[in-house]
Amino acid sequence: MYEELTSFLHGKQPINDILFEEAVYKFVEMHLRNYTDYGDILEKYGIIVNEMSINDVDISRLDGQGTLAVLLWINRMNHFDFYILPGLIREGYIS
């Protein structure tokens, strides 16, 4: 799933906050039944949403499910703070 997800997202160039959000949700619709419990999924990987910064997460140790949960977390944060996603893109966290 990780390879398919990254390939899908890279096919949506140039990436910006609108394209990123649309691409993530499109991938979810295509492959998964329900991801509203992304916080529970992240906890399985030791990521506590309310206690950690997204910059503290080591994406390289996550599989496709964990990576998608992080992307959903980013999308959710972006709904409350529109500067989150552009900042992550600018810093190279998302490319």
DSSP file (Angstrom, degrees, kcal/mol; ACC not computed):
  #  RESIDUE AA STRUCTURE BP1 BP2  ACC     N-H-->O    O-->H-N    N-H-->O    O-->H-N    TCO  KAPPA ALPHA  PHI   PSI    X-CA   Y-CA   Z-CA
    1    1 A M     >        0   0    0      0, 0.0     4,-2.9     0, 0.0     5,-0.2   0.000 360.0 360.0 360.0 -35.9    0.0    0.0    0.0
    2    2 A Y  H  >  +     0   0    0      1,-0.2     4,-2.7     2,-0.2     5,-0.3   0.932 360.0  45.8 -59.6 -47.4    2.9    2.4    0.8
    3    3 A E  H  > S+     0   0    0      1,-0.2     4,-2.3     2,-0.2    -1,-0.2   0.911 114.4  48.1 -63.5 -42.3    4.3    2.2   -2.7
    4    4 A E  H  > S+     0   0    0      2,-0.2     4,-2.4     1,-0.2    -1,-0.2   0.904 112.5  49.6 -64.8 -41.1    0.8    2.6   -4.3
    5    5 A L  H  X S+     0   0    0     -4,-2.9     4,-2.6     2,-0.2    -2,-0.2   0.942 113.2  44.4 -63.6 -49.2    0.1    5.6   -2.0
    6    6 A T  H  X S+     0   0    0     -4,-2.7     4,-2.5     1,-0.2    -1,-0.2   0.887 114.3  50.0 -66.5 -37.3    3.3    7.5   -2.7
    7    7 A S  H  X S+     0   0    0     -4,-2.3     4,-1.3    -5,-0.3    -1,-0.2   0.915 111.3  49.5 -64.2 -42.4    3.0    6.8   -6.4
    8    8 A F  H  < S+     0   0    0     -4,-2.4     3,-0.3    -5,-0.2    -2,-0.2   0.927 113.4  45.3 -61.8 -46.3   -0.6    8.0   -6.4
    9    9 A L  H >< S+     0   0    0     -4,-2.6     3,-1.6     1,-0.2    -2,-0.2   0.883 110.0  53.6 -67.6 -38.7    0.4   11.2   -4.6
   10   10 A H  H >< S+     0   0    0     -4,-2.5     3,-0.7     1,-0.3    -1,-0.2   0.755  99.7  63.9 -69.0 -21.9    3.4   11.9   -6.8
   11   11 A G  T 3< S+     0   0    0     -4,-1.3    -1,-0.3    -3,-0.3    -2,-0.2   0.539  89.6  70.8 -74.5  -5.8    1.1   11.7   -9.8
   12   12 A K  T <  S-     0   0    0     -3,-1.6    -1,-0.2    -4,-0.2    -2,-0.1  -0.083  86.1-172.8-101.7  33.2   -0.7   14.7   -8.5
   13   13 A Q    <   +     0   0    0     -3,-0.7     2,-0.1     2,-0.1    -3,-0.0  -0.387  58.3  48.5 -73.3 152.1    2.1   17.3   -9.3
   14   14 A P  S    S-     0   0    0      0, 0.0     2,-0.3     0, 0.0     5,-0.1   0.582  86.8-149.9 -75.8 142.5    2.4   20.1   -8.7
   15   15 A I        +     0   0    0     80,-0.2     2,-0.3    -2,-0.1    -2,-0.1  -0.605  29.0 152.7 -84.6 135.4    1.5   19.5   -5.1
   16   16 A N     >  -     0   0    0     -2,-0.3     4,-2.8    -3,-0.0     5,-0.2  -0.856  60.5 -84.5-143.6-179.9   -0.2   22.2   -3.0
   17   17 A D  H  > S+     0   0    0     -2,-0.3     4,-2.1     1,-0.2     5,-0.2   0.866 125.8  46.5 -63.2 -36.6   -2.6   22.1   -0.1
   18   18 A I  H  > S+     0   0    0      2,-0.2     4,-2.4     1,-0.2     5,-0.2   0.955 116.1  43.6 -70.3 -49.1   -5.8   21.7   -2.2
   19   19 A L  H  > S+     0   0    0      1,-0.2     4,-2.6     2,-0.2    -2,-0.2   0.891 113.6  52.8 -62.3 -39.4   -4.3   18.9   -4.5
   20   20 A F  H  X S+     0   0    0     -4,-2.8     4,-2.5     2,-0.2     5,-0.2   0.949 111.0  45.2 -61.5 -49.9   -2.8   17.2   -1.5
   21   21 A E  H  X S+     0   0    0     -4,-2.1     4,-2.3    -5,-0.2     5,-0.2   0.928 115.1  47.5 -61.4 -45.8   -6.0   17.0    0.4
   22   22 A E  H  X S+     0   0    0     -4,-2.4     4,-2.3     1,-0.2    -1,-0.2   0.906 112.2  50.2 -61.7 -42.1   -8.0   15.9   -2.6
   23   23 A A  H  X S+     0   0    0     -4,-2.6     4,-2.3    -5,-0.2    -2,-0.2   0.912 110.4  49.1 -65.1 -43.2   -5.4   13.2   -3.4
   24   24 A V  H  X S+     0   0    0     -4,-2.5     4,-2.3     1,-0.2    -2,-0.2   0.950 114.5  44.1 -62.2 -49.0   -5.4   11.8    0.1
   25   25 A Y  H  X S+     0   0    0     -4,-2.3     4,-2.5     1,-0.2    -1,-0.2   0.858 111.6  53.9 -67.8 -33.5   -9.1   11.6    0.3
   26   26 A K  H  X S+     0   0    0     -4,-2.3     4,-2.0    -5,-0.2    -1,-0.2   0.917 109.5  48.6 -63.1 -42.9   -9.4   10.1   -3.2
   27   27 A F  H  X S+     0   0    0     -4,-2.3     4,-1.8     2,-0.2     5,-0.3   0.913 110.6  51.0 -63.2 -42.1   -6.9    7.4   -2.2
   28   28 A V  H  X S+     0   0    0     -4,-2.3     4,-2.8     1,-0.2     3,-0.2   0.934 110.1  49.5 -60.3 -46.7   -8.9    6.7    1.0
   29   29 A E  H  < S+     0   0    0     -4,-2.5    -1,-0.2     1,-0.2    -2,-0.2   0.871 112.9  48.0 -60.1 -37.5  -12.1    6.4   -1.0
   30   30 A M  H  < S+     0   0    0     -4,-2.0    -1,-0.2    -5,-0.2    -2,-0.2   0.807 128.3  17.4 -73.7 -30.2  -10.5    4.0   -3.5
   31   31 A H  H  < S+     0   0    0     -4,-1.8     2,-0.4    -3,-0.2    -2,-0.2   0.642 111.1  57.2-122.6 -18.1   -8.8    1.7   -1.0
   32   32 A L     <  -     0   0    0     -4,-2.8     3,-0.2    -5,-0.3    -1,-0.1  -0.894  51.8-150.3-129.4 150.7  -10.3    1.9    2.5
   33   33 A R  S    S-     0   0    0     -2,-0.4     2,-0.3     1,-0.3    -1,-0.1   0.925  84.2  -2.5 -79.3 -47.4  -13.6    1.5    4.2
   34   34 A N        +     0   0    0      1,-0.1    -1,-0.3     3,-0.0     3,-0.1  -0.953  47.9 167.4-154.1 124.5  -13.1    3.9    7.1
   35   35 A Y    >   +     0   0    0     -2,-0.3     3,-0.9    -3,-0.2    -1,-0.1   0.057  50.2 109.7-125.5  25.6  -10.3    6.0    8.3
   36   36 A T  T 3  S+     0   0    0      1,-0.3     3,-0.4     2,-0.1    -1,-0.1   0.683  75.5  63.7 -71.7 -14.8  -12.0    8.2   10.8
   37   37 A D  T >>  +     0   0    0      1,-0.2     4,-1.8     2,-0.1     3,-0.6  -0.086  61.3 129.8 -96.8  34.0  -10.1    6.3   13.5
   38   38 A Y  H <>  +     0   0    0     -3,-0.9     4,-2.7     1,-0.2    -1,-0.2   0.819  68.2  60.3 -59.4 -30.7   -6.7    7.5   12.2
   39   39 A G  H 3> S+     0   0    0     -3,-0.4     4,-2.0     2,-0.2    -1,-0.2   0.900 104.6  48.2 -63.2 -41.0   -5.8    8.5   15.8
   40   40 A D  H <> S+     0   0    0     -3,-0.6     4,-1.3     2,-0.2    -1,-0.2   0.890 111.7  50.2 -65.1 -39.5   -6.2    4.9   17.0
   41   41 A I  H  X S+     0   0    0     -4,-1.8     4,-0.7     1,-0.2     3,-0.5   0.929 109.7  50.5 -64.3 -44.8   -4.1    3.7   14.1
   42   42 A L  H ><>S+     0   0    0     -4,-2.7     5,-2.4     1,-0.2     3,-1.2   0.880 104.2  58.5 -61.8 -38.0   -1.4    6.2   14.9
   43   43 A E  H ><5S+     0   0    0     -4,-2.0     3,-1.8     1,-0.3    -1,-0.2   0.841  96.5  62.4 -61.2 -32.5   -1.4    5.1   18.6
   44   44 A K  H 3<5S+     0   0    0     -4,-1.3    -1,-0.3    -3,-0.5    -2,-0.2   0.782 106.0  46.7 -61.7 -24.9   -0.5    1.6   17.4
   45   45 A Y  T <<5S-     0   0    0     -3,-1.2    -1,-0.3    -4,-0.7    -2,-0.2   0.291 125.9-103.0 -98.4   8.0    2.7    3.1   16.0
   46   46 A G  T < 5S+     0   0    0     -3,-1.8     2,-0.7     1,-0.2    -3,-0.2   0.659  78.8 135.6  80.9  16.6    3.4    5.1   19.2
   47   47 A I      < -     0   0    0     -5,-2.4     2,-0.7    -6,-0.1    -1,-0.2  -0.882  38.7-162.7-102.4 114.4    2.2    8.4   17.8
   48   48 A I    >>  -     0   0    0     -2,-0.7     3,-1.4     1,-0.2     4,-1.4  -0.868   6.7-155.0-100.9 110.1    0.0   10.3   20.2
   49   49 A V  T 34 S+     0   0    0     -2,-0.7     3,-0.4     1,-0.3    -1,-0.2   0.862  89.8  42.7 -55.6 -46.5   -1.9   13.0   18.2
   50   50 A N  T 34 S+     0   0    0      1,-0.2    -1,-0.3     3,-0.0     3,-0.0   0.539 120.1  42.9 -81.9  -5.1   -2.5   15.4   21.0
   51   51 A E  T <4 S+     0   0    0     -3,-1.4     2,-0.3     2,-0.0    -1,-0.2   0.496 106.4  61.0-117.1  -7.1    1.0   15.1   22.5
   52   52 A M  S  < S-     0   0    0     -4,-1.4     2,-0.3    -3,-0.4    -5,-0.0  -0.853  70.4-126.0-124.3 156.2    3.3   15.1   19.5
   53   53 A S    >   -     0   0    0     -2,-0.3     3,-1.7     1,-0.1     4,-0.3  -0.731  27.0-122.8 -91.2 148.6    4.2   17.4   16.7
   54   54 A I  G >  S+     0   0    0     -2,-0.3     3,-1.3     1,-0.3    -1,-0.1   0.820 113.1  63.9 -59.7 -29.8    3.9   16.1   13.2
   55   55 A N  G 3  S+     0   0    0      1,-0.2    -1,-0.3     3,-0.1    -3,-0.0   0.661  93.9  61.8 -69.6 -14.9    7.6   17.0   12.8
   56   56 A D  G <  S+     0   0    0     -3,-1.7     2,-0.4     2,-0.1    -1,-0.2   0.548  81.8 102.3 -85.4  -8.1    8.5   14.4   15.5
   57   57 A V    <   -     0   0    0     -3,-1.3     2,-1.1    -4,-0.3     3,-0.1  -0.629  65.5-145.3 -84.6 129.6    7.1   11.5   13.5
   58   58 A D    >   -     0   0    0     -2,-0.4     3,-1.6     1,-0.2     4,-0.1  -0.781  15.6-173.9 -92.6  94.6    9.6    9.2   11.7
   59   59 A I  G >  S+     0   0    0     -2,-1.1     3,-2.1     1,-0.3    -1,-0.2   0.793  74.2  72.9 -60.1 -30.3    7.7    8.4    8.5
   60   60 A S  G 3  S+     0   0    0      1,-0.3    -1,-0.3    -3,-0.1    -2,-0.0   0.705  93.8  53.6 -63.3 -18.9   10.4    5.9    7.4
   61   61 A R  G <  S+     0   0    0     -3,-1.6     2,-0.3     2,-0.0    -1,-0.3   0.404  94.0  91.1 -96.1   4.3    9.3    3.4   10.1
   62   62 A L    <   -     0   0    0     -3,-2.1     2,-0.1    -4,-0.1   -17,-0.0  -0.711  64.8-141.5-100.1 149.2    5.6    3.4    9.1
   63   63 A D     >  -     0   0    0     -2,-0.3     4,-2.7   -61,-0.0     5,-0.2  -0.237  46.8 -78.8 -88.7-171.0    3.9    1.1    6.6
   64   64 A G  H  > S+     0   0    0      1,-0.2     4,-2.6     2,-0.2     5,-0.2   0.887 130.8  50.7 -59.7 -42.2    1.2    2.2    4.2
   65   65 A Q  H  > S+     0   0    0      2,-0.2     4,-2.0     1,-0.2    -1,-0.2   0.922 113.6  44.8 -63.6 -44.5   -1.5    2.2    6.8
   66   66 A G  H  > S+     0   0    0      2,-0.2     4,-2.0     1,-0.2    -2,-0.2   0.901 113.3  50.7 -65.6 -41.7    0.5    4.3    9.2
   67   67 A T  H  X S+     0   0    0     -4,-2.7     4,-2.2     1,-0.2    -2,-0.2   0.917 110.6  48.6 -63.4 -44.0    1.6    6.7    6.5
   68   68 A L  H  X S+     0   0    0     -4,-2.6     4,-2.3     1,-0.2    -1,-0.2   0.884 108.8  53.8 -64.5 -37.9   -2.0    7.2    5.4
   69   69 A A  H  X S+     0   0    0     -4,-2.0     4,-2.1     2,-0.2    -1,-0.2   0.892 108.4  49.9 -62.8 -39.0   -3.1    7.8    9.0
   70   70 A V  H  X S+     0   0    0     -4,-2.0     4,-2.6     2,-0.2    -2,-0.2   0.913 109.6  51.2 -64.4 -42.1   -0.4   10.5    9.2
   71   71 A L  H  X S+     0   0    0     -4,-2.2     4,-2.4     1,-0.2    -2,-0.2   0.891 110.2  48.9 -63.1 -38.8   -1.6   12.1    6.0
   72   72 A L  H  X S+     0   0    0     -4,-2.3     4,-2.5     2,-0.2    -1,-0.2   0.884 109.4  53.0 -66.6 -37.4   -5.1   12.1    7.3
   73   73 A W  H  X S+     0   0    0     -4,-2.1     4,-2.7     2,-0.2    -2,-0.2   0.926 109.4  49.0 -60.7 -45.6   -3.8   13.7   10.6
   74   74 A I  H  X S+     0   0    0     -4,-2.6     4,-2.3     1,-0.2    -2,-0.2   0.929 110.7  50.2 -60.3 -45.9   -2.1   16.4    8.5
   75   75 A N  H  X S+     0   0    0     -4,-2.4     4,-1.0     1,-0.2    -1,-0.2   0.912 111.3  49.0 -59.0 -42.5   -5.4   17.0    6.5
   76   76 A R  H >X S+     0   0    0     -4,-2.5     3,-0.7     1,-0.2     4,-0.7   0.918 110.8  49.0 -65.2 -43.9   -7.3   17.3    9.8
   77   77 A M  H >X S+     0   0    0     -4,-2.7     4,-1.9     1,-0.2     3,-1.2   0.879 105.0  60.3 -61.3 -36.7   -4.8   19.7   11.3
   78   78 A N  H 3< S+     0   0    0     -4,-2.3    -1,-0.2     1,-0.3    -2,-0.2   0.760  94.8  62.8 -65.2 -25.0   -5.0   21.8    8.1
   79   79 A H  H << S+     0   0    0     -4,-1.0    -1,-0.3    -3,-0.7     3,-0.2   0.799 112.7  35.7 -67.5 -27.6   -8.7   22.3    8.6
   80   80 A F  H << S+     0   0    0     -3,-1.2     2,-0.3    -4,-0.7    -2,-0.2   0.704 130.9  27.3 -98.2 -24.5   -7.9   24.2   11.8
   81   81 A D    ><  -     0   0    0     -4,-1.9     3,-1.9     1,-0.1     4,-0.4  -0.856  63.8-164.0-142.5 101.7   -4.7   25.9   10.8
   82   82 A F  T 3  S+     0   0    0     -2,-0.3    -4,-0.1     1,-0.3   -65,-0.1   0.541  86.9  64.1 -67.8  -5.7   -4.4   26.6    7.1
   83   83 A Y  T 3> S+     0   0    0      2,-0.1     4,-1.7     1,-0.1    -1,-0.3   0.567  82.8  79.1 -92.7 -10.1   -0.6   27.3    7.5
   84   84 A I  H <> S+     0   0    0     -3,-1.9     4,-2.3     2,-0.2     5,-0.2   0.979  95.8  40.6 -61.7 -58.6    0.2   23.7    8.6
   85   85 A L  H  > S+     0   0    0     -4,-0.4     4,-2.4     1,-0.2     5,-0.2   0.926 115.3  48.8 -63.6 -48.2    0.2   22.0    5.2
   86   86 A P  H  > S+     0   0    0      0, 0.0     4,-2.7     0, 0.0    -1,-0.2   0.894 112.5  51.3 -58.7 -35.8    1.9   24.8    3.2
   87   87 A G  H  X S+     0   0    0     -4,-1.7     4,-2.4     2,-0.2     6,-0.2   0.910 109.4  48.7 -65.9 -41.8    4.6   24.9    6.0
   88   88 A L  H  <>S+     0   0    0     -4,-2.3     5,-1.7     2,-0.2     6,-1.5   0.874 113.8  47.0 -66.2 -36.6    5.1   21.1    5.8
   89   89 A I  H ><5S+     0   0    0     -4,-2.4     3,-1.0     4,-0.2    -2,-0.2   0.936 113.1  48.3 -67.8 -46.2    5.4   21.3    2.0
   90   90 A R  H 3<5S+     0   0    0     -4,-2.7    -2,-0.2     1,-0.3    -1,-0.2   0.870 111.0  50.9 -62.0 -38.4    7.8   24.3    2.2
   91   91 A E  T 3<5S-     0   0    0     -4,-2.4    -1,-0.3    -5,-0.2    -2,-0.2   0.551 116.0-114.7 -78.3  -7.2   10.0   22.5    4.8
   92   92 A G  T < 5S+     0   0    0     -3,-1.0    -3,-0.2    -4,-0.5     3,-0.1   0.514  83.6 121.6  87.5   4.6   10.2   19.4    2.6
   93   93 A Y  S   <S+     0   0    0     -5,-1.7     2,-0.5    -6,-0.2    -4,-0.2   0.876  84.8  31.5 -66.5 -35.8    8.3   17.1    5.0
   94   94 A I              0   0    0     -6,-1.5    -2,-0.3    -9,-0.1    -1,-0.2  -0.990 360.0 360.0-120.2 128.1    5.8   16.5    2.1
   95   95 A S              0   0    0     -2,-0.5   -80,-0.2    -3,-0.1    -1,-0.1   0.364 360.0 360.0-134.8 360.0    7.2   16.6   -1.4
